[in-house]
Amino acid sequence: MTVRKFLIATILLFCQPALALIDAVETSPGDIILPATVNGTMTFKPCVGDCDLEHKRARLTVDTKFTVNGRAVKFDYLRREFATIKLSEKSYALVSYDTETNTVTKIDISR
């Protein structure tokens, strides 16, 4: 009976989908360095304002979503808008990334 329960528990454990842990960091657009292409690595400071934390690095993929002021855009448009952002207290960037794979899932920039 114990072996049967163990087998059932093992089967159920392996049948569960893996849970991805997504972390979202609000930062200033000035603390982000975007790659030249969508399949590159970006760096960003994981905090707002003055902080002692080091920059994080995460990969962008073709599945990464990009939004500017709540509107979905392509990576090229995001880079153009990013270059013209005037840094102010109103502008922010929200970077969401999968902590296990270190892959960016979404970048949201608002001015």
C-alpha positions as CSV (number, residue, x, y, z in Angstrom):
1,M,0.0,0.0,0.0
2,T,2.9,2.4,0.8
3,V,4.5,1.7,-2.5
4,R,1.3,2.5,-4.3
5,K,0.9,5.8,-2.5
6,F,4.5,6.7,-3.3
7,L,4.0,6.0,-7.0
8,I,0.8,8.0,-7.1
9,A,2.5,10.9,-5.3
10,T,5.5,10.7,-7.7
11,I,3.4,10.7,-10.8
12,L,1.3,13.7,-9.5
13,L,4.5,15.6,-8.7
14,F,5.9,15.2,-12.2
15,C,2.6,15.9,-13.9
16,Q,2.4,19.4,-12.3
17,P,3.4,22.2,-14.6
18,A,6.5,24.1,-13.5
19,L,5.6,27.4,-11.9
20,A,7.6,30.3,-13.2
21,L,8.4,33.1,-10.8
22,I,8.0,36.5,-12.5
23,D,9.5,39.5,-10.8
24,A,8.6,43.0,-11.7
25,V,11.0,45.9,-11.0
26,E,10.0,49.6,-11.4
27,T,13.0,51.7,-12.3
28,S,13.9,54.9,-14.1
29,P,14.3,54.7,-17.9
30,G,17.8,56.2,-17.3
31,D,18.8,53.1,-15.5
32,I,18.2,50.8,-18.4
33,I,20.5,49.8,-21.2
34,L,18.7,48.2,-24.1
35,P,20.4,45.8,-26.6
36,A,20.6,46.6,-30.3
37,T,18.4,43.6,-31.2
38,V,15.5,41.8,-29.6
39,N,17.6,38.7,-29.0
40,G,20.2,40.6,-26.8
41,T,20.8,41.1,-23.2
42,M,19.6,44.2,-21.4
43,T,20.9,45.7,-18.1
44,F,18.8,47.6,-15.5
45,K,19.0,48.8,-12.0
46,P,16.5,46.9,-9.8
47,C,15.4,50.0,-7.9
48,V,14.3,53.6,-8.3
49,G,16.4,56.6,-7.4
50,D,19.7,56.4,-5.4
51,C,20.4,52.8,-4.4
52,D,23.4,50.7,-3.9
53,L,22.1,47.6,-5.8
54,E,24.1,46.4,-8.8
55,H,22.6,46.3,-12.3
56,K,20.9,43.1,-13.3
57,R,21.3,41.5,-16.6
58,A,18.4,39.6,-18.4
59,R,17.9,38.3,-21.9
60,L,15.3,39.5,-24.3
61,T,13.6,37.0,-26.6
62,V,11.1,37.1,-29.4
63,D,8.4,36.4,-26.8
64,T,9.2,39.6,-24.8
65,K,6.3,42.1,-24.9
66,F,6.9,45.8,-25.2
67,T,4.6,48.7,-24.3
68,V,4.9,52.4,-24.4
69,N,2.3,54.4,-22.5
70,G,0.1,51.3,-22.3
71,R,0.2,50.6,-26.0
72,A,1.8,47.4,-27.4
73,V,4.7,48.2,-29.7
74,K,7.5,46.4,-31.5
75,F,11.1,46.5,-30.3
76,D,12.3,49.0,-32.9
77,Y,9.6,51.5,-31.9
78,L,10.4,51.0,-28.2
79,R,14.1,51.8,-28.9
80,R,13.1,55.0,-30.8
81,E,10.8,56.1,-28.0
82,F,13.3,55.2,-25.3
83,A,16.0,57.4,-27.0
84,T,13.6,60.4,-26.9
85,I,12.3,60.1,-23.3
86,K,12.9,63.1,-21.2
87,L,13.8,61.9,-17.8
88,S,11.5,63.3,-15.2
89,E,9.7,62.1,-12.0
90,K,6.7,61.1,-14.2
91,S,8.7,58.7,-16.5
92,Y,9.2,55.2,-15.4
93,A,9.9,51.7,-16.7
94,L,8.5,48.5,-15.4
95,V,10.7,45.4,-16.3
96,S,9.1,42.0,-15.7
97,Y,11.4,39.0,-15.9
98,D,11.4,35.3,-15.1
99,T,13.8,34.7,-12.2
100,E,14.5,31.1,-13.1
101,T,15.5,31.6,-16.8
102,N,16.6,35.3,-16.4
103,T,14.5,36.2,-19.4
104,V,12.6,39.5,-19.7
105,T,8.8,38.9,-20.2
106,K,7.7,42.5,-20.6
107,I,9.1,46.1,-20.7
108,D,6.6,48.8,-20.0
109,I,7.7,52.4,-20.4
110,S,5.6,55.4,-19.5
111,R,6.4,59.1,-19.9
